Structures are given as structure tokens and as C-alpha cells.
Amino acid sequence: MVMKVYSPEFKADAVALFHSDPDLTIAQTARDLGINAETLRNWIRADRARGGIS
């Protein structure tokens, strides 16, 4: 399996999209973006650890 590499901008946009609507789930956001839900969950955790959006 080939590991995909996403740009920092894509990651930031994905996290911002998730936080933009309180009704969105991680799974739904990831599906809309065509990425794995666990990947998005990891990006959200990393953003929170850096002091980003809670």
C-alpha cells in the first residue's frame, strides 16, 4: 500500500472544515475529502496539541 503525502495546507483546511460545522463528524468530513477518518482524527489531535482550535 502506498502512503499518501498531504500538504500542510490541505491538512489545515481539512481540520478547519471539520471545525466549521458542529454537526459534522470526523467520518463524514473524511469521507467528503476522500481521506481515512483516522488520518483526519490524527490531524485534529495534532492541531489541538499545538494549541489550535479545540
Secondary structure, DSSP 8 states (H G I E B T S, - for coil): -------HHHHHHHHHHHHH-TT--HHHHHHHHTS-HHHHHHHHHHHHHTT---
